[in-house]
Amino acid sequence: MEAFGRGCADTGLVFAASAHLFACGVPIAEFGGAEARERLLPGMCAGDLIAANAMTEADAGSDVSRLAATATAVPGGFVLTGEKSFATNGPVADVLVTYATTDPAAGHLGITAFAVDRTAPGVVVGEPFSKMGLESAAASTVRFDGCFVPDARVLGEPGQGGAIFQHSMRWERACLFAGYVGLLDRLLDRCVEHARTRRQFGRRIGDFQSVANRVVDIKMRTESARLLLYKACWEMDQGRGGELSVALSKLAVSEAAVASALDAVRIFGGHGYLREYGIETLLRDTVPSTVFSGTSDIQRLLIARELGL
């Protein structure tokens, strides 16, 4: 994913593929029953099926324990009712990984996860949003109007949805953000090349300490973020919880991406503001990284909790 982020100039595509893999593929692979895995995973791996993550609601962004969408048990499955406000890949999805409240009195233990076919009666996908960045990652609302979902498409057991979502978020917060580490590498290369070749006052702009310091800061943020991300992924490989490392990694990578993209605009000057040079695109694509997969403030809250505060 890091190499994908470095080599692919379309960060929206990197993000869309990552949401497909980590927010959707992981819960289906690890918690889906035989029918769901056999029916969905081969197509998702081949690219014949696209998956969308439909969790966020108008009043349940950071607080995902209070979902307004409900799933009522009926013979053979559940009936889903409610609207999701921001589904990445929603407009192009073939399958929707979604979550709904099955026991309102149980809080986060009353949420259940589902893998829903886009063609199921009662699924209504909204028009694509016009967004600040990540334009290739189509997103929209998704509404469930009395949509029947068979028991075979329940992920895990009823009531396990909260834990399944947090599990998938550990993967997303670590592996998805490897794409942003790759973006930082690409951004650094662009800045170094520009500082070497752009001349002002008879000198390369890289000879000016104010410019050189910004390039150094980008390098420092990139390597620091990379090491935190590698540590988080290593802990996951070791079977550890990794909550602290994953939150530190997500926070470091996203904040480094925004700060470094802003520095790049300053290094490129007027060219950094023009679309043809692509620097302002990188800035717009980095800003949402501090919001999705848990905001920077939520990551700080998780870190503080892990430290015992």
C-alpha positions in Angstrom: 0.0 0.0 0.0 2.9 2.3 0.7 4.3 1.7 -2.8 0.8 2.2 -4.3 0.6 5.5 -2.6 4.0 6.6 -3.9 3.5 5.4 -7.4 -0.1 6.3 -8.0 -0.7 10.0 -8.5 -4.5 9.5 -7.9 -4.8 9.4 -4.1 -8.6 9.0 -4.5 -8.0 5.7 -6.2 -5.6 4.6 -3.4 -8.2 5.6 -0.8 -11.1 3.8 -2.6 -9.1 0.6 -3.0 -8.1 0.8 0.7 -11.7 1.2 1.9 -12.7 -1.7 -0.3 -9.9 -3.9 1.2 -9.7 -2.9 4.8 -13.1 -1.6 5.8 -15.0 -4.2 3.8 -12.8 -7.1 2.8 -11.3 -7.7 6.2 -14.6 -8.0 8.1 -16.1 -10.3 5.4 -13.0 -12.5 5.3 -12.6 -12.8 9.1 -16.2 -12.7 10.3 -18.4 -13.7 7.3 -20.0 -17.1 7.0 -19.2 -19.6 4.3 -21.8 -18.2 1.9 -20.7 -14.6 2.2 -17.0 -15.5 1.8 -17.5 -17.7 -1.1 -20.0 -15.4 -2.9 -18.1 -12.1 -2.3 -14.4 -12.5 -1.7 -13.3 -14.0 -5.1 -15.1 -11.2 -6.9 -13.7 -8.5 -4.6 -10.2 -9.9 -5.1 -10.6 -10.0 -8.9 -12.1 -6.5 -9.0 -15.4 -7.8 -10.4 -17.2 -6.7 -7.2 -16.6 -3.3 -5.4 -17.4 -3.0 -1.8 -18.5 0.1 0.1 -18.2 0.9 3.8 -21.6 2.2 5.1 -21.2 3.0 8.7 -21.3 6.8 9.2 -24.6 8.5 10.0 -25.7 12.1 10.3 -25.6 11.8 14.2 -23.1 8.9 14.4 -19.7 10.0 13.1 -17.2 9.6 15.9 -19.8 8.1 18.3 -20.5 4.9 16.4 -22.2 3.3 19.4 -25.4 5.2 18.7 -26.6 4.1 15.3 -30.0 5.2 14.3 -30.2 2.5 11.6 -32.0 -0.5 12.9 -32.1 -4.2 12.0 -35.2 -6.1 13.2 -35.0 -9.9 13.4 -37.5 -11.7 11.2 -37.7 -15.4 10.1 -34.6 -16.1 8.1 -32.8 -12.8 8.6 -33.2 -9.1 9.5 -35.0 -6.1 8.0 -32.7 -3.0 7.8 -34.1 0.5 8.1 -32.2 3.8 8.2 -29.8 6.0 6.3 -26.0 6.2 6.2 -24.7 9.6 5.5 -21.3 8.9 4.0 -20.5 5.6 2.2 -17.1 5.5 0.5 -17.5 3.7 -2.9 -21.3 3.9 -2.4 -22.2 5.1 -5.9 -20.2 2.3 -7.6 -20.6 -0.5 -5.0 -21.9 -4.0 -5.6 -21.9 -4.9 -1.9 -22.3 -2.7 1.2 -20.8 -3.5 4.5 -23.0 -1.8 7.0 -23.9 -1.8 10.7 -27.2 -1.3 12.5 -28.7 -1.4 16.0 -30.3 -4.7 16.8 -30.6 -4.1 20.6 -31.0 -0.4 21.6 -30.6 -1.2 25.3 -27.2 -2.8 24.8 -25.2 0.2 23.5 -22.1 -0.9 21.5 -23.0 -4.5 22.3 -26.3 -4.1 20.4 -24.9 -3.4 17.0 -24.8 -6.0 14.2 -22.7 -6.1 11.0 -24.1 -7.0 7.6 -22.9 -7.5 4.0 -25.8 -6.3 1.8 -26.1 -6.7 -1.9 -26.6 -3.4 -3.8 -29.4 -5.0 -5.8 -31.4 -6.1 -2.7 -34.9 -4.5 -2.6 -34.9 -1.5 -0.4 -31.3 -0.3 -1.0 -31.3 3.3 -2.3 -27.9 4.8 -3.1 -27.7 8.6 -3.4 -25.9 10.8 -5.9 -22.1 11.1 -5.6 -21.0 13.9 -3.3 -19.0 16.8 -4.6 -15.9 16.8 -2.3 -12.9 18.9 -1.5 -10.5 16.1 -2.6 -10.1 12.4 -3.2 -12.3 12.9 -6.2 -11.8 9.4 -7.6 -13.2 7.9 -4.3 -16.9 8.2 -5.0 -19.1 8.7 -1.9 -22.8 9.0 -1.3 -25.6 8.4 1.1 -27.1 4.9 1.3 -30.7 4.4 2.6 -32.2 1.1 3.6 -36.0 1.1 3.2 -37.1 -2.2 4.9 -34.3 -4.1 3.2 -34.3 -7.8 4.0 -30.9 -9.3 4.7 -30.7 -13.1 5.1 -28.9 -14.6 8.1 -26.1 -15.8 5.8 -25.1 -12.2 5.3 -24.7 -11.4 9.0 -21.0 -10.9 9.8 -20.1 -12.6 13.1 -22.9 -12.9 15.5 -25.7 -10.5 16.3 -24.3 -7.9 18.7 -20.7 -8.3 17.6 -20.9 -5.4 15.1 -19.2 -2.9 17.3 -16.2 -5.2 17.9 -16.1 -6.1 14.1 -16.0 -2.4 13.1 -13.2 -1.6 15.6 -11.3 -4.6 14.3 -11.6 -3.3 10.7 -10.7 0.2 11.8 -7.4 -1.1 13.2 -6.6 -2.5 9.7 -7.8 0.7 8.0 -6.0 3.1 10.3 -2.7 1.2 9.8 -2.7 -0.1 6.3 -4.7 2.6 4.5 -2.4 5.2 5.9 0.6 3.4 4.4 -0.7 5.0 1.2 -0.2 8.4 2.7 3.3 7.5 3.7 3.9 6.8 0.0 2.3 10.1 -0.8 4.7 11.8 1.6 7.7 10.2 -0.2 6.3 11.4 -3.6 5.8 14.9 -2.2 9.3 15.0 -0.8 10.8 14.0 -4.1 8.9 16.8 -5.8 10.0 19.4 -3.3 13.7 18.3 -3.5 13.6 18.4 -7.3 12.0 21.9 -7.3 14.4 23.3 -4.6 17.3 22.1 -6.7 16.1 23.5 -10.0 14.2 26.6 -9.2 16.4 29.7 -9.1 15.7 33.1 -7.5 18.2 35.9 -6.9 20.8 34.0 -8.9 20.7 31.0 -6.6 18.9 27.7 -6.2 16.0 28.2 -3.8 17.3 25.1 -1.9 20.3 27.2 -0.9 18.0 29.5 1.2 17.7 28.2 4.7 14.0 28.9 5.0 13.3 26.6 2.0 15.8 23.9 3.0 14.4 23.8 6.5 10.9 23.1 5.1 12.3 20.2 3.0 14.0 18.8 6.1 10.8 19.1 8.1 9.0 17.1 5.4 11.7 14.4 5.6 11.6 14.2 9.4 7.8 13.9 9.5 7.8 11.3 6.8 10.3 9.0 8.5 8.8 9.5 11.9 5.3 8.6 10.5 6.7 5.6 8.6 8.4 4.2 11.7 5.2 4.5 13.8 3.2 2.9 11.1 5.6 0.0 10.7 5.6 -0.5 14.5 1.8 -0.6 14.5 1.7 -3.2 11.7 4.4 -5.2 13.3 2.4 -5.4 16.5 -0.7 -6.5 14.5 1.5 -9.3 12.9 2.5 -10.4 16.4 -1.2 -10.8 17.3 -1.2 -7.9 19.8 -4.0 -5.4 20.2 -2.0 -2.5 19.0 -4.5 0.1 20.0 -2.0 2.6 21.2 0.4 2.1 18.3 -2.3 2.2 15.6 -3.8 5.5 17.1 -0.3 7.0 17.2 0.4 5.9 13.7 -2.8 7.2 12.2 -2.4 10.6 14.0 1.2 11.0 13.0 0.7 10.1 9.3 -2.4 12.2 8.8 -1.0 15.3 10.6 2.4 14.9 8.8 0.6 14.7 5.4 -1.3 17.9 5.9 1.6 19.9 7.4 3.9 18.7 4.6 1.5 19.5 1.8 1.1 23.0 3.2 4.9 23.3 3.3 5.1 22.1 -0.3 2.7 24.8 -1.4 5.0 27.4 0.2 8.1 25.8 -1.4 6.5 25.9 -4.9 5.1 29.4 -4.3 2.6 30.5 -7.0 3.1 27.2 -8.8 1.9 25.4 -5.7 -1.4 27.1 -6.0 -1.9 26.2 -9.7 -3.7 22.9 -10.5 -1.4 22.0 -13.4 1.5 21.4 -11.0 -0.5 19.0 -8.8 0.7 20.3 -5.4 -2.6 21.9 -4.5 -4.3 18.6 -5.4 -2.1 16.8 -2.9 -3.0 19.3 -0.2 -6.8 18.8 -0.9 -6.3 15.0 -0.8 -4.4 15.1 2.6 -6.9 17.3 4.5 -9.6 14.6 4.9 -7.0 12.2 6.3 -7.3 14.0 9.6 -11.1 13.3 9.6 -11.9 9.9 8.2 -11.1 6.6 10.1 -11.5 8.6 13.3 -10.6 12.2 13.6 -7.2 13.4 14.9 -9.0 14.4 18.1 -10.5 10.9 18.5 -7.0 9.5 18.0 -5.7 11.7 20.8 -8.6 10.6 23.0 -7.7 6.9 22.3 -4.1 7.6 23.0 -4.9 9.3 26.3 -7.1 6.4 27.3 -4.4 3.9 26.6 -2.0 5.9 28.7 -4.5 5.6 31.6 -5.8 9.2 31.6 
